[in-house]
Amino acid sequence: MKLRVYYEDTDLGGVVYHSKYLNFCERARSEIFFKKGASPVFEDYHFVVKSIEANFLYSAKLGDILEIKTQVLEIKRASIILFQTIFNENLKRDIFEMKVVLVCLKNNKISKIPEYFLKIFD
């Protein structure tokens, strides 16, 4: 997924706020579902973030074009581990990377991932 950095994403110096990188990755995860005509919420199932390991490599700036890439590392019974990177087209390099563990919930309790979601991530 590609996006442009807007003024609302930056501080007065035009540097992207650190929390925005997490927002960009969250948006890219939702986009995985939308591109397949699906929703990230299915019946009473949805995912929540259990843990994140993040590395801020370089800063993005106002106007930069970013590409967020998502790779499935592992699918377990009730969780999915993803690796996400943000590539800055202006710098021609990755500027952010993170490993995120998502846990499937049904009625706010940890649950086995339904087939509906498994088809999205294959």
C-alpha positions as CSV (number, residue, x, y, z in Angstrom):
1,M,0.0,0.0,0.0
2,K,1.3,3.4,-0.9
3,L,0.6,6.7,0.8
4,R,1.8,10.3,0.9
5,V,3.0,12.0,4.1
6,Y,0.7,14.9,4.9
7,Y,1.1,17.9,7.2
8,E,-1.1,16.3,9.8
9,D,1.4,13.4,10.0
10,T,4.4,15.7,10.9
11,D,5.7,18.0,13.6
12,L,6.7,21.7,12.9
13,G,9.9,20.5,11.3
14,G,8.1,18.4,8.8
15,V,9.3,15.1,10.4
16,V,6.7,12.3,10.7
17,Y,5.6,11.6,14.3
18,H,6.9,8.2,15.6
19,S,3.3,7.0,16.3
20,K,2.2,7.6,12.7
21,Y,4.4,4.7,11.5
22,L,2.2,2.4,13.6
23,N,-0.9,4.0,12.1
24,F,0.4,3.5,8.6
25,C,1.1,-0.2,9.3
26,E,-2.4,-0.6,10.8
27,R,-3.9,1.0,7.7
28,A,-1.9,-1.4,5.5
29,R,-3.2,-4.4,7.5
30,S,-6.8,-3.2,7.0
31,E,-6.1,-2.8,3.3
32,I,-5.2,-6.5,3.0
33,F,-8.8,-7.3,3.8
34,F,-10.4,-4.5,1.7
35,K,-8.4,-5.5,-1.4
36,K,-10.0,-8.9,-1.2
37,G,-13.5,-7.5,-0.7
38,A,-13.5,-8.6,2.9
39,S,-13.8,-6.8,6.3
40,P,-11.3,-7.1,9.2
41,V,-14.3,-7.8,11.4
42,F,-16.2,-11.0,10.7
43,E,-19.3,-11.9,12.7
44,D,-18.0,-11.7,16.3
45,Y,-14.3,-12.2,15.3
46,H,-11.6,-9.6,15.0
47,F,-7.9,-9.2,15.7
48,V,-6.0,-7.2,18.3
49,V,-2.4,-6.4,18.6
50,K,-0.7,-8.4,21.3
51,S,2.9,-7.2,20.8
52,I,5.1,-5.1,18.6
53,E,8.8,-5.0,18.0
54,A,9.6,-1.8,16.1
55,N,12.8,-0.4,14.6
56,F,12.8,3.2,13.4
57,L,15.6,3.3,10.8
58,Y,15.2,6.8,9.2
59,S,12.7,9.6,9.3
60,A,10.0,10.3,6.8
61,K,9.3,13.9,5.9
62,L,6.3,16.0,4.6
63,G,5.4,15.0,1.1
64,D,7.4,11.7,1.0
65,I,5.8,8.7,-0.7
66,L,5.8,5.6,1.5
67,E,5.1,2.0,0.6
68,I,4.0,-0.3,3.4
69,K,4.7,-4.0,2.8
70,T,3.3,-6.8,4.9
71,Q,4.6,-10.3,5.1
72,V,3.1,-13.2,7.0
73,L,5.7,-14.9,9.1
74,E,3.6,-17.5,10.9
75,I,0.0,-18.4,11.4
76,K,-0.8,-20.2,14.6
77,R,-4.1,-21.5,16.0
78,A,-5.2,-18.1,17.5
79,S,-2.6,-15.7,16.3
80,I,-0.8,-14.4,13.2
81,I,2.8,-13.0,13.2
82,L,3.4,-10.3,10.5
83,F,6.5,-8.4,9.5
84,Q,5.8,-5.0,8.1
85,T,8.2,-2.5,6.5
86,I,7.9,1.0,5.3
87,F,9.9,1.9,2.2
88,N,10.5,5.6,1.5
89,E,10.5,6.2,-2.3
90,N,12.3,9.5,-1.9
91,L,15.2,7.9,0.1
92,K,15.0,4.6,-1.8
93,R,15.3,2.6,1.4
94,D,13.3,1.0,4.2
95,I,12.8,3.5,7.0
96,F,10.8,1.5,9.5
97,E,10.2,-2.2,10.2
98,M,8.2,-4.1,12.8
99,K,7.1,-7.5,13.8
100,V,3.5,-7.6,15.1
101,V,1.6,-10.4,16.8
102,L,-2.1,-10.3,16.2
103,V,-4.5,-12.4,18.3
104,C,-7.9,-13.4,17.1
105,L,-10.8,-12.6,19.5
106,K,-14.4,-13.8,19.4
107,N,-16.7,-11.9,21.8
108,N,-13.5,-10.5,23.3
109,K,-12.0,-13.9,24.2
110,I,-9.0,-15.5,22.5
111,S,-10.3,-17.8,19.8
112,K,-9.2,-20.1,17.0
113,I,-8.8,-18.1,13.7
114,P,-11.8,-18.9,11.5
115,E,-11.4,-20.0,7.9
116,Y,-12.7,-16.7,6.7
117,F,-9.5,-15.0,8.0
118,L,-7.2,-17.8,7.0
119,K,-8.2,-17.4,3.4
120,I,-7.3,-13.7,3.5
121,F,-3.7,-14.4,4.7
122,D,-2.9,-17.3,2.4
